[in-house]
């Protein structure tokens, strides 16, 4: 398996291969995904520590580097976490920035369909690293909700809840499968977001046991939300 911390004689080649895979993948995607990939590549080349598998940089610095507002940084970093390309190593607190790790294995799995476009030598080299084909390592949760398996949701950044639910899945697939997957976005009134549950019992359980989880995920995407209210449909 490709090392998560490329070191040794082949380290430089591995780093270039990761960036090549990411760049080529970006060019095959929509404009929004292209921009997201370019922003990640900029963070990797400018601030990523391969030896420690660590990205530790504040939102203000990222915003300056990307030429955007901090609100955009918060949302884009949430997308990368929802895609599982970035994983939180240590949550920022008391003036310390959040530390992330780059999930090289997940990134290579997602970009594998474009390896051949770079060239047979590139494809063979990555295959030789032991990277698994995407169809043999798909992340499907073998859990049941109402008699059927629930797979990873598509990363939907069109609404704050669409992206927040992907974050919850990345952090806790079991809880997502049991309780979060069935919640649908309702109205947004001022700084309050309503979620619709399929039953009164479901709404009551989420409101009493998982409200902090839902609100925390939403605020990672949109800090203007102060309250999440779950109601039955």
Secondary structure, DSSP 4 states (H G I P E B T S, - for coil): ---SS--STTHHHHHHHHHHHHHHHHHTS-HHHHHHHHHHHHHHHHH-BTTTTBEE--HHHHHHHHTS-HHHHHHHHHHHHHTTSEEEEE---TTPPPEEEE-HHHHHHHHGGGHHHH-HHHHHHHHHTTPPPGGGS--EEEEEETTEEEEPPP---SSHHHHHHHHHHHH-HHHIIIIITT-EEEEEETTEEEEEESSHHHHHHIIIIIHHHHHHHHHHH-TT--EEEEEE-
